[in-house]
Amino acid sequence: MFELVQKIIAEQMGVKDPESITYETHLVDDLGADSIDAAEIIIAIEGEFDIEIPDDIAESIRKVSELMEFLENAIE
């Protein structure tokens, strides 16, 4: 699941090496994501995993680890 999330984030943010994205990667500080980028990442994740991430949760996600924690709990 993490590799797929890496790929989605890399595609959305134009990162050439998806493996450079780690659990500790900060979407804004490390990747320069703005609110539109973050929304596009969330929409892509929702589509890929067929889940809905509530707006309040989506707005609070700052690091890849926080996104992974939500996904792991939502998919269990």
Secondary structure, 3 states (H helix, E strand, C coil): CHHHHHHHHHHHHCCCCHHHCCCCCECCCCCCCCHHHHHHHHHHHHHHHCCCCCHHHHHHCCEHHHHHHHHHHHHC
